[in-house]
């Protein structure tokens, strides 16, 4: 047993430690009750790991052909050691081996003791376990070599393994599997690269650039977002540094400038490399100043800042009155961020019954509770994997669920209700609330540690009544609702009146009113203040309509009754004095 070339592991010590752990787990060496998952659950697991399989399959197929003469198979497992796929000729193996290595078997150390898949996960490095080095006697006729596979953001995605009969010689198997893993991780980083990200290639020799042996680093602006395992090992990078570490911290003597020729560079640890840096198609991520995803208040600078924070994995908390556009802004940030290829998954923590919110967020296994779907449900958190999870009204989340949510955010894993296993997830988090979360913490209704985790950066949206250039925003909403497409126009005085209303329901209330106006309008109609529902009409506009309903005789009689006193006449008629004055002025002009 040996480590990758980038590490030096004492094979005997690793084996001794693994056997010690196996004993601590309480495993019986003669046990034959292998842990497995049900077929229905396996199908869900395989679908969840589509990315891992996508980047692995071409290389795994080639590897399976290389080892075919050794009656061996290539195994792809998830990060818990669960076999997802087996490649190669299973029929050439013994029946017991075929069963043990088939998809659905769990090969973690705690389940099967010392074995290549479980031990590779335990030490986060490659290893080979042959014959009686296996802890369980039932596995001692096997040879296995395995290496963990790393996602571009430094997390363990699964394990690549070769298993076959122990009586075959395997002088190069571990080397082959290490090479295959490097290829998979190399392609995964390259093909996951966003056009708006920087790609840096490094190697100790200039001719090593553009080969599968190079170190790859990916930056959003100047923040490290991804790397292959060769880079994380040689540069001593931990998964917790992704989204936080800056370019100038890694390379303090090097400017972040694109170069097409390999140039020398020194790392912060005084390591010498040659590098090439490719600039993104567009360096800056900014919320567009126009189009469907713009907002009327000054978000040009703040929006760009929030996108950069979101790209760096910083949790955003957006505060503001109910209906002021918190989700509208969050969707705009999602569209402009590196997470835009994933889903925007919104959940209203106040609208879902407390009895259902746990299953809605975390999902559930089939039969987990009465009324559960027979197919189970993966939950909103797993739906958001690779995208943005939007937690609206987070201040109203039940206290008991806050603990589970905090654990998911910290460990990046989620366990559905009724399941004994977890699924790795990676997403950005935006929360929104109209409540004072600090006050909720003081009241004991909100966890302080969750507040710090969700509110890494806080932004307050002003209420709609305080937005500058509000008529412009109303026009954009009108366009979104297809008002322009139907050639229904809003008069300038109507726009001005709408902009002056207090809007206690903010954007949500405004949008609802515009939908009503459009539904009642004919194509090509020009709408004015008299098209507004009575509750929305300004006092003077309402008075003008009311006054038109009074005939000349009634107005004259009322003025006569109050001896020409306009104030008393206006009060009796239910209109403003200024309205009667203007009426009188128009009559004089006529």
C-alpha positions in Angstrom: 0.0 0.0 0.0 1.3 3.5 -0.9 0.2 7.1 -1.2 0.1 9.3 -4.2 3.4 10.8 -5.4 2.4 14.1 -3.6 2.2 12.4 -0.2 4.3 10.0 1.8 2.3 7.6 3.8 3.6 4.7 6.0 1.7 1.8 4.5 2.1 -0.4 7.6 0.9 2.5 9.9 -2.1 3.0 7.7 -3.0 -0.7 7.8 -2.5 -0.9 11.6 -4.6 2.2 12.2 -7.4 0.9 9.9 -7.5 -2.4 11.7 -7.7 -0.6 15.1 -10.6 1.5 13.8 -12.3 -1.7 12.5 -12.1 -3.2 16.0 -13.4 0.0 17.6 -16.4 -0.2 15.3 -17.3 -3.5 17.0 -17.1 -5.5 13.7 -16.9 -9.3 13.8 -14.2 -10.6 11.4 -16.5 -13.5 10.3 -19.5 -11.3 9.7 -21.3 -11.8 6.4 -24.2 -9.5 6.7 -23.1 -6.8 4.3 -24.7 -3.3 4.5 -26.7 -2.5 1.3 -29.4 0.0 0.3 -32.7 -0.8 -1.3 -33.0 -0.7 -5.1 -35.4 2.3 -5.1 -33.0 4.3 -2.9 -30.1 3.4 -5.1 -31.7 4.8 -8.2 -32.2 8.1 -6.4 -28.6 8.1 -5.3 -27.2 7.4 -8.8 -29.3 10.3 -10.1 -27.9 12.6 -7.4 -24.3 11.9 -8.5 -24.8 12.6 -12.2 -21.9 15.0 -12.2 -19.5 12.5 -10.8 -20.5 9.9 -13.3 -20.5 12.3 -16.2 -16.8 13.2 -15.8 -15.7 9.7 -14.7 -17.3 7.4 -17.2 -15.1 7.9 -20.3 -11.9 7.4 -18.2 -13.5 4.5 -16.2 -14.5 2.7 -19.4 -10.9 2.8 -20.7 -9.6 1.7 -17.3 -12.0 -1.3 -17.3 -10.6 -2.4 -20.6 -7.0 -2.2 -19.4 -7.7 -4.6 -16.5 -10.0 -7.0 -18.2 -7.4 -9.7 -18.4 -7.1 -9.7 -14.6 -10.8 -10.6 -14.1 -11.1 -7.2 -12.3 -13.7 -4.5 -12.3 -13.7 -0.7 -11.8 -15.9 0.6 -9.1 -17.3 4.1 -8.6 -18.6 4.9 -5.2 -20.0 8.0 -3.5 -18.4 9.9 -0.6 -19.8 7.4 1.9 -18.3 4.4 0.2 -21.6 3.3 -1.4 -21.1 1.6 -4.8 -22.9 3.5 -7.5 -21.6 1.7 -10.6 -19.4 -1.3 -11.5 -17.6 -1.4 -14.8 -16.1 -4.5 -16.4 -16.9 -8.1 -16.8 -18.6 -9.2 -13.5 -19.3 -12.7 -14.9 -15.6 -13.5 -14.8 -15.6 -13.1 -11.0 -16.9 -15.6 -8.4 -20.6 -15.3 -7.4 -19.8 -14.0 -3.9 -17.5 -11.4 -5.3 -20.1 -10.3 -7.9 -22.6 -9.8 -5.2 -20.3 -7.9 -2.8 -19.1 -5.5 -5.5 -22.4 -4.8 -7.1 -24.1 -1.3 -6.9 -25.9 -0.7 -3.7 -23.2 -2.2 -1.4 -21.6 0.0 1.3 -17.9 -0.3 1.6 -17.2 2.1 4.4 -14.7 1.2 7.1 -17.4 1.2 9.7 -19.5 -1.2 7.6 -16.8 -3.6 6.3 -13.6 -2.9 8.2 -10.3 -2.4 6.4 -10.9 -2.3 2.6 -9.5 -0.1 -0.1 -12.6 2.1 -0.6 -13.4 2.7 3.1 -9.7 3.1 4.1 -9.0 5.5 1.2 -11.9 7.6 2.4 -10.6 7.4 6.0 -7.1 8.7 5.1 -8.2 10.8 2.1 -5.5 9.3 0.0 -4.9 6.3 -2.3 -4.2 2.9 -0.9 -4.3 -0.8 -1.9 -5.5 -3.6 0.3 -4.7 -7.2 -0.8 -5.7 -10.6 0.5 -5.6 -11.0 4.3 -5.0 -7.3 4.8 -8.8 -7.0 4.6 -10.4 -7.0 8.1 -13.3 -9.3 7.2 -12.4 -12.8 6.3 -15.0 -12.9 3.5 -13.0 -10.2 1.6 -9.6 -11.8 1.9 -9.7 -13.3 -1.6 -9.8 -9.8 -3.1 -7.2 -7.3 -4.2 -8.4 -3.7 -4.1 -6.8 -0.4 -5.0 -8.7 2.9 -4.4 -8.3 6.6 -4.5 -10.8 9.4 -3.4 -12.1 11.7 -6.2 -12.3 15.4 -5.4 -14.8 17.9 -6.7 -13.5 21.2 -8.1 -14.3 23.0 -4.8 -12.2 20.7 -2.7 -14.8 18.3 -1.4 -14.7 14.5 -1.6 -17.0 13.4 -4.3 -16.5 9.6 -4.2 -13.9 6.9 -4.7 -12.5 5.2 -7.8 -11.6 1.6 -7.1 -10.2 -1.5 -8.9 -11.2 -4.8 -7.3 -10.3 -8.4 -8.5 -9.1 -11.8 -7.3 -6.1 -11.5 -5.0 -4.2 -14.3 -6.8 -3.5 -12.0 -9.8 -0.4 -9.9 -9.8 -1.1 -6.1 -9.6 2.2 -4.3 -10.1 0.8 -1.3 -11.8 -2.9 -1.2 -10.7 -2.4 1.5 -8.0 -0.5 3.7 -10.5 -3.2 3.3 -13.1 -5.9 4.3 -10.7 -4.0 7.3 -9.5 -3.5 8.4 -13.2 -7.2 7.9 -13.9 -8.2 10.0 -10.9 -5.9 12.8 -11.9 -7.6 12.8 -15.4 -11.1 12.8 -14.0 -10.3 15.7 -11.6 -8.5 17.6 -14.4 -11.4 17.3 -16.8 -13.9 18.2 -14.0 -12.2 21.5 -13.3 -11.7 22.4 -17.0 -15.3 21.5 -18.0 -16.8 23.2 -14.9 -15.1 26.5 -15.7 -17.4 29.5 -16.0 -16.7 32.0 -18.8 -16.4 34.7 -16.2 -13.7 33.0 -14.2 -9.9 33.1 -14.3 -8.0 29.8 -15.0 -4.5 29.5 -13.8 -2.2 26.6 -14.8 1.0 25.8 -12.9 3.9 23.3 -13.3 7.5 23.1 -12.1 8.5 22.8 -15.8 7.2 25.2 -18.5 6.6 22.2 -20.8 4.3 20.7 -18.2 1.7 23.5 -18.8 -1.3 22.2 -20.8 -0.8 18.6 -19.7 -2.8 16.5 -17.3 -0.1 16.9 -14.8 -0.5 20.6 -14.3 -2.0 22.3 -11.3 -5.3 24.0 -12.0 -6.7 27.0 -10.0 -9.9 28.8 -10.8 -10.7 32.3 -9.5 -13.9 34.3 -9.5 -12.5 37.9 -9.6 -9.6 37.4 -7.2 -11.2 34.7 -5.0 -10.1 31.0 -5.3 -13.2 28.9 -6.2 -11.8 25.6 -7.6 -8.7 23.5 -8.0 -7.7 19.9 -8.9 -6.3 17.6 -6.3 -2.8 18.0 -7.5 -3.0 21.7 -6.8 -4.7 21.3 -3.4 -2.0 18.8 -2.3 1.0 20.7 -3.6 -0.2 24.1 -2.4 -1.6 22.7 0.9 -5.1 24.0 0.3 -8.1 23.0 2.4 -11.7 22.8 1.3 -12.6 25.5 3.8 -10.3 28.0 2.0 -12.3 27.9 -1.3 -14.4 31.0 -1.6 -12.2 32.9 0.9 -8.5 32.7 -0.3 -7.4 35.6 -2.5 -5.0 35.5 -5.4 -2.6 37.9 -3.8 -2.5 35.7 -0.7 -1.4 32.7 -2.8 1.0 34.7 -5.0 2.0 37.8 -3.1 4.6 38.9 -5.6 2.5 38.3 -8.8 -0.1 40.7 -10.3 -3.3 39.0 -11.5 -2.7 39.7 -15.2 -3.4 37.4 -18.1 -0.4 35.8 -19.9 -0.3 33.3 -22.8 3.3 32.3 -22.2 4.6 30.3 -19.2 6.2 32.7 -16.7 7.9 32.0 -13.4 6.0 32.6 -10.1 6.7 32.1 -6.4 3.9 31.0 -4.1 3.3 32.3 -0.5 5.2 29.2 0.7 8.2 30.0 -1.5 7.4 27.2 -4.0 8.7 27.9 -7.6 6.5 27.2 -10.6 5.8 28.3 -14.1 2.3 29.6 -14.7 -0.1 30.7 -17.4 -3.2 32.8 -16.5 -6.3 33.0 -18.7 -8.6 36.0 -18.1 -12.4 35.5 -18.1 -14.5 36.7 -21.0 -15.9 39.3 -18.6 -14.1 40.1 -15.5 -16.8 41.8 -13.4 -20.1 40.4 -12.4 -22.6 43.1 -11.9 -26.3 43.3 -11.7 -27.4 44.7 -15.0 -28.6 48.3 -15.0 -31.5 47.4 -17.4 -33.7 44.5 -18.3 -35.8 42.2 -16.2 -33.3 41.9 -13.4 -32.6 45.5 -12.5 -33.9 47.4 -9.6 -34.6 51.2 -9.4 -32.7 52.1 -6.3 -28.9 52.5 -6.4 -27.8 48.9 -6.8 -25.1 49.3 -9.4 -22.3 49.3 -6.8 -24.1 47.3 -4.1 -25.3 44.7 -6.7 -21.8 44.0 -8.0 -20.5 43.7 -4.4 -23.2 41.2 -3.5 -22.6 39.1 -6.6 -18.9 38.9 -5.8 -19.8 37.8 -2.2 -22.2 35.2 -3.5 -19.6 33.9 -5.9 -17.2 33.6 -2.9 -19.7 31.5 -1.0 -20.6 34.2 1.5 -24.2 33.9 2.9 -26.3 37.0 2.2 -29.2 38.2 4.4 -31.6 40.7 2.7 -33.8 42.7 5.1 -36.8 44.8 4.3 -40.5 45.3 4.6 -42.9 42.6 3.4 -43.2 42.7 -0.4 -40.3 45.1 -1.0 -38.6 43.0 -3.6 -36.3 40.7 -1.5 -36.9 37.7 -3.8 -36.8 39.9 -6.9 -33.3 41.1 -5.9 -32.2 37.5 -5.0 -33.2 36.2 -8.4 -31.3 39.0 -10.0 -28.2 38.1 -8.0 -28.6 34.4 -8.9 -28.7 35.2 -12.6 -25.5 37.3 -12.5 -23.5 34.9 -10.3 -21.5 31.8 -11.0 -24.4 29.7 -9.5 -26.7 30.6 -12.5 -26.4 27.2 -14.1 -28.0 25.7 -11.0 -31.6 26.2 -9.8 -33.0 29.1 -7.8 -34.9 27.3 -5.1 -37.2 29.4 -2.9 -38.9 28.4 0.3 -41.1 30.5 2.5 -40.3 29.5 6.0 -43.5 31.3 7.3 -45.9 29.9 4.8 -45.3 26.2 5.2 -46.9 24.4 8.2 -44.4 23.6 10.9 -45.2 19.9 10.6 -44.2 19.9 6.9 -41.3 22.3 6.7 -38.7 19.7 7.8 -39.7 17.3 5.0 -39.9 20.1 2.5 -36.4 21.3 3.3 -34.5 18.1 3.9 -36.6 15.6 2.0 -37.7 12.1 3.1 -37.4 8.5 2.2 -40.4 6.5 0.9 -42.6 5.5 3.8 -40.9 7.9 6.3 -44.3 9.0 7.7 -48.0 8.7 7.1 -49.0 10.3 3.8 -45.4 10.3 2.4 -45.0 9.8 -1.3 -44.1 6.2 -2.2 -41.2 7.5 -4.2 -39.9 9.8 -1.4 -38.8 13.4 -2.0 -35.3 14.8 -2.3 -36.2 18.1 -0.6 -35.5 21.8 -1.4 -31.9 21.7 -0.2 -30.8 18.9 -2.5 -32.8 20.6 -5.3 -30.6 23.7 -4.8 -27.4 21.7 -5.1 -25.2 23.8 -7.5 -27.5 26.8 -7.3 -29.0 29.2 -4.8 -31.2 28.3 -1.8 -33.5 31.3 -1.0 -34.9 31.1 2.5 -37.7 33.7 2.7 -39.0 34.8 6.1 -36.1 33.0 7.8 -37.0 34.8 11.1 -40.1 32.6 11.3 -38.3 29.2 11.0 -39.2 27.0 14.0 -36.3 26.8 16.5 -36.0 23.0 16.3 -35.3 23.2 12.6 -32.8 25.9 12.9 -30.4 23.4 14.5 -30.7 21.0 11.5 -30.3 23.8 9.0 -27.1 25.0 10.8 -25.7 21.5 10.6 -26.4 21.3 6.9 -24.8 24.7 6.2 -21.7 23.7 8.2 -21.2 20.2 7.0 -22.6 20.6 3.4 -24.5 17.4 3.8 -28.2 16.6 4.2 -29.9 13.5 5.5 -33.6 13.0 4.5 -36.2 12.0 7.1 -36.2 8.2 7.5 -32.7 7.8 6.0 -29.5 6.7 7.8 -27.2 8.3 5.2 -26.3 11.8 4.0 -25.9 13.4 0.6 -23.2 16.0 -0.1 -24.6 19.4 -1.3 -23.0 22.6 -2.4 -25.1 25.8 -2.9 -25.2 29.5 -2.2 -27.5 30.8 0.5 -29.6 33.9 0.5 -32.0 34.5 3.4 -34.6 37.2 3.7 -36.7 38.6 6.5 -38.8 41.6 7.6 -38.0 40.8 11.2 -35.1 42.1 13.4 -33.1 38.9 13.7 -30.9 40.3 16.5 -34.1 41.0 18.5 -35.3 37.5 17.8 -32.0 36.1 19.2 -32.5 38.2 22.3 -36.0 36.8 22.7 -34.7 33.2 22.4 -36.6 32.6 19.2 -33.6 32.4 16.8 -30.2 30.7 17.2 -27.3 33.2 17.5 -24.8 30.8 15.7 -27.3 30.4 12.8 -27.7 34.2 12.6 -23.9 34.6 12.2 -23.9 31.8 9.6 -26.7 33.3 7.5 -25.9 37.0 8.0 -22.3 37.0 6.8 -23.3 40.0 4.8 -26.5 42.0 5.4 -28.3 44.3 3.0 -31.4 46.3 3.6 -33.8 47.1 0.8 -35.7 50.4 1.3 -39.5 50.3 1.1 -41.0 51.0 -2.3 -42.2 54.5 -1.3 -38.5 55.6 -0.8 -37.3 54.3 -4.1 -36.0 57.0 -6.5 -37.1 57.0 -10.1 -40.1 54.9 -9.2 -42.0 55.7 -12.4 -39.2 54.0 -14.4 -39.6 50.9 -12.3 -43.4 50.9 -12.8 -42.8 51.1 -16.5 -40.5 48.0 -16.3 -43.0 46.1 -14.3 -45.7 47.0 -16.8 -43.5 45.8 -19.6 -42.9 42.5 -17.8 -46.6 42.0 -17.5 -47.0 42.5 -21.3 -48.6 45.9 -21.1 -46.4 47.2 -23.9 -47.1 44.0 -25.9 -50.8 44.8 -25.8 -50.1 48.5 -26.5 -51.8 49.5 -23.3 -50.3 52.8 -22.1 -50.1 54.6 -18.8 -50.6 58.3 -18.8 -47.8 60.4 -17.2 -50.2 61.7 -14.5 -51.2 58.1 -13.7 -47.5 57.1 -13.3 -46.9 60.1 -11.1 -49.9 59.3 -8.9 -48.8 55.7 -8.5 -45.3 56.9 -7.5 -46.7 59.1 -4.7 -48.8 56.4 -3.0 -47.5 54.9 0.3 -47.5 51.2 -0.9 -47.6 49.4 2.5 -47.5 46.1 0.5 -44.5 47.4 -1.5 -43.6 45.7 -4.8 -46.1 42.9 -4.3 -48.9 45.3 -3.9 -47.8 47.4 -6.9 -47.5 44.3 -9.1 -51.0 43.1 -8.1 -52.6 46.5 -9.0 -50.9 46.6 -12.4 -52.2 43.1 -13.1 -55.7 44.3 -12.3 -55.4 47.4 -14.5 -54.1 45.3 -17.4 -56.8 42.7 -17.0 -59.6 45.3 -17.2 -58.0 47.3 -20.1 -58.7 46.9 -23.8 -55.8 46.5 -26.2 -54.5 49.9 -27.3 -56.2 51.7 -24.4 -54.6 54.7 -22.7 -55.1 54.5 -18.9 -55.5 57.5 -16.6 -56.3 58.1 -13.0 -60.0 57.4 -13.5 -59.1 53.8 -14.3 -57.7 53.3 -10.8 -59.8 51.4 -8.2 -61.3 54.0 -5.7 -58.9 52.9 -3.0 -55.9 54.0 -5.1 -57.1 57.3 -6.4 -55.5 60.4 -5.1 -57.9 62.6 -3.1 -58.1 65.3 -5.9 -58.6 62.7 -8.6 -61.3 61.0 -6.7 -62.9 64.4 -5.9 -62.9 65.3 -9.6 -64.7 62.1 -10.5 -67.2 62.6 -7.7 -67.8 66.2 -8.7 -68.6 65.2 -12.2 -71.4 63.2 -10.8 -73.0 66.3 -9.2 -75.1 68.3 -11.7 -74.8 72.0 -12.0 -78.1 72.6 -10.2 -76.9 70.7 -7.1 -73.6 72.6 -7.0 -75.4 75.9 -7.4 -78.0 75.1 -4.7 -75.3 74.0 -2.3 -73.3 77.2 -2.8 -76.5 79.3 -2.4 -77.4 77.4 0.8 -74.0 78.3 2.3 -74.1 81.9 1.0 -71.2 81.2 -1.4 -69.0 79.8 1.2 -66.8 77.4 -0.8 -65.4 75.7 2.2 -68.8 74.7 3.6 -70.1 73.8 0.2 -67.1 71.6 -0.6 -67.6 69.8 2.7 -71.2 69.2 2.0 -70.5 67.9 -1.4 -67.6 65.7 -0.2 -64.9 67.4 -2.3 -61.9 69.5 -1.6 -62.2 73.3 -1.7 -59.5 73.5 -4.4 -61.6 71.4 -6.6 -64.5 73.9 -6.4 -62.1 76.8 -7.0 -60.8 75.1 -10.1 -64.3 74.3 -11.3 -65.2 78.0 -10.9 -62.1 79.1 -12.7 -62.9 76.8 -15.7 -66.4 78.1 -15.8 -65.1 81.7 -16.0 -62.8 80.8 -18.8 -65.6 79.1 -20.7 
